[in-house]
């Protein structure tokens, strides 16, 4: 491995897409919480919007009045190459990533620059693995997708749970997600894009499996599970078809601490039976609508990327992910919880992930890696210090 990502570069972190809704929240978080001496900049396609953002950031921290602004478009290959070469880490909020993301991933892989994003698009992640993992391994770049609510609370939550269980034995972990939050236009657009590309998503996953190294001497499974009443959580559990269990499974494949035989299942946790019965119908209707391009585009136009709820609504939002882990005669109940998942906590997680990649002592990894594999304990410590709660609720 020839890591080109070194301290001689003029910047530590560049936040790309900084003027969007979640991008601006991430910039505000960095303005308020960036470690002293962090060399960071904001990037986007509109100089005018970047200048307005810098004024807002300077009101938080006066030193941000000198913050560097990088006018760069997601489709400008040459500008993206210059951006990637100027920094140790790029964090991007520009989605849907299938539409806007690949050229930045390619630039970072080529330059040996660490990369973090907020995607929950499984097809995008698989295609980036197929196209850019090999080059990133050569240059030393770490390509870390899903550095927001998708999928850090679930990935690090499973990692945290496994650490409470015996080593070298078969392990089983179930995750149960609850939240009262609403999500952004960008998240909605990404979800609709993914729902409308079922065949392409499956094709990318199949092609990835053909290229991934085979796991030898160990087994990792992420079955969907079935709807049921969960006694440990006292809620109805519905299989949650997000990218999160896939990310957990990839961490388990890479880390032997997950044991010789690891199984993870991922559920939405709802309080009442009517909600349990109605949710699949609503999701099924949305999936069906997303198959029709005109309907999909109309739905996306109703809630444009860059939009989101006001601060008062975000202040009332929360999430909880409860984990039930078992193995070697031991059973543990853990919990990850925090505030507004789609905005405040996602901005916090992305910012802390970028700083972690730039500044912390981390395992020697490269190519496409998960947050648990790339950052593990270091990111867990950072997020705990930043206010997310990782706790052991009970052990039996």
Residue pairs with C-beta under 8 A, 6 or more apart in sequence:
1 137
1 138
1 140
1 364
1 366
2 112
2 138
2 139
2 140
3 112
3 139
3 140
3 366
4 111
4 112
4 113
4 139
4 140
4 141
5 88
5 89
5 111
5 112
5 113
5 114
5 139
5 140
5 141
6 88
7 88
9 85
9 86
9 87
9 88
10 39
10 86
10 87
11 39
11 40
11 41
11 68
11 86
11 87
11 88
12 38
12 39
12 40
12 87
12 88
12 89
12 355
12 358
12 359
13 30
13 38
13 39
13 40
13 41
13 87
13 88
13 89
13 90
13 91
13 354
13 355
13 358
14 40
14 41
14 42
14 43
14 70
14 83
14 86
14 87
14 89
14 90
14 91
15 23
15 26
15 27
15 30
15 40
15 41
15 42
15 43
15 91
15 92
15 93
15 351
15 354
16 23
16 43
16 44
16 72
16 74
16 83
16 90
16 91
16 92
16 93
16 94
16 104
17 23
17 43
17 44
17 74
17 92
17 93
17 94
18 24
18 26
18 27
18 42
18 43
18 44
18 50
18 53
18 93
19 42
19 44
19 46
19 49
19 50
19 52
19 53
20 44
20 93
20 94
20 186
20 305
20 306
21 184
21 185
21 186
21 305
21 306
21 307
21 308
21 343
22 93
22 118
22 148
22 184
22 186
22 308
22 342
22 343
22 346
22 347
22 350
23 44
23 93
23 94
24 53
24 56
25 343
25 344
25 346
25 347
26 91
26 93
26 347
26 350
26 351
27 42
27 53
27 57
28 56
28 57
28 60
28 347
29 347
29 348
29 351
30 38
30 40
30 351
30 355
31 57
31 60
31 61
31 64
32 60
32 61
33 351
33 386
34 40
34 351
34 355
35 355
35 359
38 355
38 358
38 359
40 67
41 67
41 68
41 69
41 70
41 87
42 50
42 53
42 54
42 57
42 67
42 68
42 69
42 70
43 50
43 69
43 70
43 71
43 72
43 83
44 50
44 70
44 71
44 72
45 71
45 72
45 73
45 74
46 71
47 69
47 71
50 69
50 70
50 71
51 69
54 64
54 65
54 67
54 69
57 64
57 67
58 64
58 65
58 67
70 83
70 86
72 79
72 80
72 83
73 79
74 80
74 94
74 100
74 101
74 103
74 104
75 100
75 103
76 103
77 103
77 106
77 107
80 103
80 104
80 106
80 107
81 107
81 110
81 111
83 90
83 107
84 90
84 104
84 107
84 108
84 110
84 111
84 113
85 111
85 113
87 113
88 113
88 114
88 357
88 358
89 113
89 114
89 115
89 116
89 354
89 357
89 358
90 104
90 108
90 113
90 114
90 115
90 116
91 115
91 116
91 117
91 147
91 350
91 351
91 353
91 354
92 101
92 104
92 115
92 116
92 117
92 118
93 117
93 118
93 186
93 350
94 100
94 101
94 104
95 101
95 117
95 118
95 119
95 121
95 186
95 187
95 189
95 190
95 305
96 121
96 186
96 189
96 190
96 193
96 305
97 117
97 119
97 121
97 124
97 190
98 121
98 123
98 124
98 127
98 193
98 197
99 193
101 117
101 119
101 124
101 128
102 124
102 127
102 128
102 131
104 115
105 115
105 128
105 131
105 132
105 143
106 131
106 132
107 113
108 114
108 115
108 136
108 141
108 143
109 115
109 132
109 133
109 135
109 136
109 139
109 141
109 143
110 135
110 139
111 139
111 141
112 136
112 139
112 140
112 141
113 141
114 141
114 142
114 143
114 144
114 357
114 358
115 141
115 142
115 143
115 144
116 144
116 145
116 147
116 350
116 353
116 354
116 357
117 144
117 145
117 146
117 147
118 146
118 147
118 148
118 150
118 346
118 350
119 125
119 145
119 146
119 150
119 190
119 243
120 146
120 150
120 151
120 187
120 190
120 191
120 194
120 242
120 243
120 244
121 190
121 193
121 194
121 243
122 194
122 201
122 204
122 205
122 243
122 246
123 194
123 197
123 200
123 201
123 204
123 205
124 145
125 145
125 146
125 243
125 368
126 201
126 204
126 205
126 207
126 208
127 204
128 143
128 145
128 368
129 208
129 211
129 212
129 368
130 204
130 207
130 208
130 211
132 143
132 368
133 143
133 367
133 368
134 367
135 141
136 142
136 143
136 366
136 367
136 368
137 366
137 367
139 366
140 366
141 366
141 367
142 357
142 365
142 366
142 367
142 369
142 374
143 367
143 368
143 369
144 353
144 357
144 368
144 369
144 370
144 371
144 374
144 375
145 247
145 368
146 152
146 155
146 243
146 244
146 247
146 370
146 371
147 349
147 350
147 353
147 354
147 371
148 346
148 349
148 350
149 319
149 341
149 342
149 345
149 346
149 349
150 242
150 243
150 244
150 247
151 242
151 243
151 244
151 247
151 248
151 370
151 371
152 349
152 353
152 371
152 379
152 383
153 319
153 321
153 336
153 338
153 341
153 349
153 388
154 175
154 177
154 244
154 245
154 247
154 248
154 266
154 321
154 336
155 244
155 247
155 248
155 251
155 370
155 371
155 372
156 336
156 371
156 372
156 376
156 379
156 380
156 383
156 390
157 175
157 321
157 323
157 334
157 336
157 390
158 173
158 175
158 248
158 251
158 252
158 264
158 323
158 372
159 251
159 255
159 372
159 376
159 380
160 323
160 334
160 336
160 380
160 390
161 173
161 323
161 325
161 332
161 334
162 171
162 173
162 257
162 258
162 259
162 262
162 325
163 257
164 325
164 330
164 332
164 334
164 392
164 395
165 171
165 259
165 325
165 326
165 327
165 328
165 330
165 332
166 327
166 328
166 329
166 330
167 257
167 259
168 259
168 260
169 259
169 260
169 327
169 328
170 259
170 260
170 261
170 262
170 327
171 258
171 259
171 261
171 262
171 263
171 325
171 326
171 327
171 328
172 262
172 263
172 264
172 325
172 326
172 327
173 248
173 262
173 263
173 264
173 265
173 323
173 324
173 325
173 326
174 225
174 230
174 237
174 264
174 265
174 266
174 267
174 323
174 324
174 325
175 244
175 245
175 248
175 264
175 265
175 266
175 267
175 321
175 322
175 323
176 230
176 233
176 235
176 237
176 267
176 268
176 269
176 321
176 322
176 323
176 324
177 240
177 266
177 267
177 268
177 269
177 319
177 320
177 321
178 235
178 268
178 269
178 270
178 319
178 320
178 321
178 322
179 317
179 318
179 319
179 320
179 341
180 316
180 317
180 318
181 317
181 318
181 319
181 340
181 341
181 342
182 309
182 313
182 317
182 342
183 308
183 342
184 305
184 307
184 308
184 342
184 343
185 303
185 304
185 305
185 306
185 307
185 308
186 305
186 306
187 342
188 299
188 300
188 303
189 300
189 303
189 304
189 305
192 286
192 290
192 296
192 299
192 300
193 296
194 201
195 286
195 287
195 290
195 291
195 296
196 290
196 291
196 293
196 296
198 291
215 253
217 260
218 253
218 256
218 259
218 260
218 261
218 262
219 260
219 261
219 262
220 249
220 252
220 253
220 258
220 262
220 263
221 249
221 262
221 263
221 264
222 245
222 246
222 248
222 249
222 263
222 264
222 265
222 266
223 263
223 265
224 239
224 241
224 265
225 237
225 239
225 265
225 266
225 267
226 239
227 236
227 237
227 238
227 239
227 276
227 280
228 236
228 237
229 235
229 236
229 237
230 236
230 237
230 267
230 269
230 324
232 322
232 324
232 333
233 269
233 322
233 324
235 269
235 270
235 271
236 269
236 270
236 271
236 272
236 273
236 275
236 276
237 267
237 268
237 269
238 267
238 268
238 270
238 276
238 279
238 280
239 265
239 266
239 267
239 268
240 266
240 267
240 268
242 266
244 266
245 264
245 265
245 266
247 370
247 371
248 264
248 266
249 264
250 370
250 373
251 258
251 370
251 371
251 372
251 373
252 258
252 262
252 264
254 369
254 370
254 373
255 372
255 373
259 327
268 279
269 322
270 276
270 279
289 295
289 296
289 299
290 296
290 299
308 314
308 342
308 343
309 317
309 343
314 339
314 340
314 343
314 344
315 339
315 340
317 339
317 340
317 341
317 342
317 343
317 344
318 337
318 338
318 339
318 340
318 341
319 337
319 338
319 339
319 340
319 341
319 345
320 335
320 336
320 337
321 335
321 336
321 337
322 333
322 334
322 335
322 393
323 332
323 333
323 334
323 335
323 336
324 331
324 332
324 333
325 331
325 332
325 333
325 334
326 332
330 395
330 396
331 395
331 396
332 392
332 394
332 395
332 396
333 392
333 393
333 394
333 395
333 396
334 390
334 391
334 392
334 393
335 389
335 390
335 391
335 393
336 388
336 389
336 390
337 388
337 389
338 345
338 387
338 388
338 389
339 345
339 387
345 388
348 383
348 386
348 387
348 388
349 383
349 388
352 379
352 382
352 383
352 386
353 371
353 375
353 379
355 382
356 362
356 375
356 378
356 379
356 382
357 374
357 375
360 375
360 378
360 382
361 378
362 374
362 375
362 376
362 378
363 373
363 374
363 376
365 373
365 374
371 379
380 390
383 390
384 390
